[in-house]
Amino acid sequence: MPNAIALLKNDHTTVRTLLGQLDAAATPRDRERLANRIADALEEHSAVEEEIFYPAYRAAAGTREDDEIYFKSREEHEVVGQVVDDLLHSDPRGASFAGRARVLRHLVEEHASEEERSLFPRAEQLLGEQRLRELGDEIERRKQSAGQEQQARPQGRRQEPPLRPRGEARDRGGECARSGSRFAIPFCGSIICRW
């Protein structure tokens, strides 16, 4: 049985490697291909953290600090998701693509480092080895089913809906407000940064 933390750290390593390759990619085609691979890897990683790991951590959490770590990690996923969406809608030949790729790399590095420094050690204390192995099994099953779904999906540039207008907040389960400012602060508690 794999340990959930080991699996999540492996995801961090994979995404860091892909982001490094994106920085070094010489052609627009390579940049686009890598951006899609990064998006898929981050989507899968975020899903297993948000659906499996974070709820188990939060259920075992005992302090306000534990709750703050949980909510901060969830919010960072939101911000990373927005930058990924923006990156996928950028021309891989343009300066905006390169800028967004650098911002994404910075956000992912900060988020992964903080999880490895704070969240994971605390989860080991709260959950214990047996529960982490059970969660690891759940994560592996979820990834296997996601991998089968991904194989059925056509490859190439993602066909995503158009970008939201500036200041429109993403709503993930709550009623959100609109703002014309650089930051959208929805009523549901998410803070989404507009680049």
N, C-alpha and C positions, 0 to 999 in steps of 0.2 A: 504494500500500500504506500503510495506517495504522500509526502507531507505537503499540505496546501501551501505553506510558505515557500517551500523549495520550488514548487510549480510556478508560483507568482513571481519569484525572483528570476526564474528562468525566462518568463515572459519579459521582464524588465530588460534582461540581457539581450534578448532577441530584438526588441524594439530599439534599444540603444544602438545595436549593430546596424539595423536597417536605417536609422536616422543618420549614422555616420556614412553609410553608403550613399544616401540621398545627397548629403553635402558634397560628396566626391563625384556624383554622377555627371558624365560629360555630355549626354544628349538629352533633349527634351523627352524622347521616348523612354529612356531609362528613368528619368525623374518621375514621369507619370506612372510607370510600372511600379517603382518603389513607393510612391505616394499611396497607391492603391493597396500595396502589401502592408504598409504601415497602418493605413486606415483599418484594414481587416484585422490585423493583429491587435490594435488598440480596442477595436469594437469587441472582439472576443474576450480580451483581458478585462475590459471594463464590465462586461456582462457577468463574467464569473465572479468578479469581486463584488459587484453590486447585488447580484442575486444569491450568492452563496456565502462568500467570505465575510463581507461587511455585516450582514444580518447576524451571523453567528458571533462575530466580535461584539456587536452592539448588545446582543442578548446577554452576553457574559460581562459586559462593561459594568463597572461599579462606581465610577467617579465622573464628575463633570469633565475632567480632562479627557477621559476615555471618549465621552460623547463629543467633545470638541474635535478630537482626532478623527472620529467617524464622519462628522459633518464636513469638516475641511476636506477630507479625502473625496467625498461625494461631490463637493462643489468643484474641486480641481478637475474631476472627470468632465463636468459640464464645460468648463473653460477649454480643456483640451479638445473636447468634441466639437466645439465651435470653430476652433482654429483648424482642425482637420477638415471640417466642412468647407471652410474658406479656402484652404489649400487645394482641395479637390476641384474647386471651381475656378482656380487660377490657371493662367496659361503657363505651362512648365518652361516656356522660353523667357518669361518676364521676370522683372525685378520683384514684383509682388509675391510671386511663387517662392523665390529665394528667401525673401524676408519672412514670409509665413513659415517656411521650413525651419529657419533658425529659431523663430519664436517657439514653434512646436518642440524642437529639440530641447530648448531651455526649460519649457514647462514640464516636459516628460522627465527630464533629468532631475529637476527639483522635486517633483512629485514622487518619483521612484526612490530617490535618496531619502526623502522624509519618511516614506513608508518603511524602508529598510532600517532606518535609524530609530523610529518611534513606534509605529503601528505594529510591525511584525514582532519585535521583542515583547511588547505588551500583550499581543495575542498569544504568544507562547506561554506567558504567565497565566493568562486568563483561561485559555482553552485546554492546554495540556497536549501531550503528544498523541494520545489516542484520538481525541476529537479532531486534531489537525490532520490525522491520517484519514479519518472519515470524510472530512471536508475535501481532502485531496482526491479521494475516490469520486466524490460528487463533481468536482471540477473536471476531472478527466472525462467522466461520462458526458458532461455538458459540452466540453470541447469536441468530443467525438461526434455528437449530434450536430453541432455547429459546423464541423468540417464537412459532413455529408451535405448539409444545406448549401454551403459555399461551393462545393463541387457542382451542384445543380445550377448555380447562378452563372450567367454569361460573364465572360471576362472583358476587360477594356475599361474605358472611362466610365465611371459610375454615372448612372442616370438619376441624379438627385433632384429634388424640387429646387426651384430658384432660391437664391439667398433671401433671407428675411430682410425687410427694409431696416435701415439703420435705426436702432433703438427699440426694435420689436423684441420682446423677451421670449425665450423658449419656455413653454409651459410643460412641466413634467409632473402632472398630477395636482395642480393647483391653479387658481385664478391668478393671472399675472397682469401687471400694469404695463403700460407703454410709456416710454420716455424718449424724448428727442436728444437726450444727452449721450455722451460717450458710454455711459454705463446704464444698463437696464436693471432696475431693481424690482423684481416681481413680488407680488404679495405672497407667493408660495415659498419665499425664502431664498431662492436662488439669485446669485449675483452673476450676471453674464457680462463679461468685458467685451466691448465693441472696438475692434481694431480700426 
